[in-house]
Amino acid sequence: MGQIRDLETQWTDESIERITTENASLKQRVRQLAQDKRTLEERLQAARSNTRFQDRRISQLEAQLRDAGQKP
C-alpha cells in the first residue's frame, strides 16, 4: 500500500486476484469506518444534549436554592 505500481507491467492472474481482494477489503474497511463515524457522531450529539439538559437543571436548582435562602 502507498506504493505506485508500474502500470506497464503484465498483470498475472494471481496479481489481479490479490489486488481485487485488497480493493474489496479496503472498500469494506471504508464502509465500516463510515458506520463507526456515524455512530460516534450520534453519541456525541446525545452527550451534548444531555449536557445541555444538565446545565438547565443545575441552573434551576441554583435558582431554587437562592430563592429558598431569600425567604424570611
Secondary structure as GFF3:
##gff-version 3
##sequence-region A 1 72
A	DSSP	alpha_helix	13	70	.	.	.	ID=ss1
###
